[in-house]
Amino acid sequence: MFQMRVVRILICYFTVVGIMGCTFIIHYLNLLNARKPNFIENSNALNLETIVPITLMAVGLDTSSSKRILTRLQMPSRNIYTPGHTLNASRICQEKGANLTLLIVVTSDTSHANERADVRRTWGQLGKEKGVAIGFSVGQTDSSYTSRRIIEEEHTYGDIIQGNFIDVYDNLSLKTLSFLEWVNNYCSKVKFVLKTGDDTFINVPLILELATQHLDSHRSIFGKQVKNVMPVRDIFSKYYLSQEDFSSDTLPDFMSGGTYMMSADITSELYIHALDTNFFKLEDVFFTGIIAKLLNINQVNVEGFVKETVPFDECEVKYSYVIHNLKHREKVI
């Protein structure tokens, strides 16, 4: 009887110890998980790490550990960039742009068919005037439906520039690399290139007037200059930069990334030097700040160049170069 009682006591003791141990381990793992930084807020982007669609493999994207979209190793951009394009905007730049003053490249997500349609039927109509062309820069998607729609858009409008990168926020620098490569290959004789987004209103006549006034300008980037900005160290921000990413306390002066215009004589230099420079996810800082500084490219601050969500009335539109963050309803008014 005594031995059985001892056995029961030992069993109870080890059971309690086991439960406490498991509870401690679970609590510890939860703490570790809570401290992990959320570099990409879009959960769909995370799925791309484990889902390798056939369409992405078909265009030669390397999905090995050294080239995954979430990798934050310090390496030259050429190590994670796949040159070439699956769609080449076949109608927008004849004779390599020799007859164009301005090429407007609208960066767009593959899924933003409605936003691209809004641009085409609103301010994009003004792009049909002589001397202006408009194209849309997109990446690759794991959706076969979206891929088919992108191909249909190119067949219908001939204005889609599709590069070989996965279309997520942290790859915006790859998107700019992609359209710079495209400009160098297909539109190298254009005079100016304006980079913008599909949530933006562009006053084409006013931008064209600005370009015409600076036809003699060389090696220059025009737009809203940003100075004395500290890097964001909040790991939960999409603008987060670790000390390894950027060790200095102040970012180099750069042009606000939503929209900026460059003289086309620098597109080749920007592309080549960006390939040989460590990848940097903040596109505007990378190209118009870090690379532009290395190449001694002029930054020209244009007063009132960018306005954010202003009241959408006739006077505001007439005298605004660029209006950011427009909703669908405002675009079609």
Secondary structure, DSSP 8 states (H G I E B T S, - for coil): -HHHHHHHHHHHHHHHHHHHHHHHHHHHHHHHHHHS--S---HHHHHTTT---HHHHHTT---STTT-TT-----BGGGT-EEEEEEE-TTS-GGGGTT-SEEEEEE--TT-HHHHHHHHHTGGGGGGSTTEEEEEEEEE-S-HHHHHHHHHHHHHHS-EEEEEEE-SGGGHHHHHHHHHHHHHHH-TT-SEEEEEETT-EE-HHHHHHHHHHTTT--SEEEE-EE-S---B--TTSTTB--TTT--SSS---EE-TTSEEEEGGGHHHHHHHHHTSB--S-HHIIIIIIIHHHTT-EEEE-TT-EEES----HHHHHT-SEEES--HHHHT-
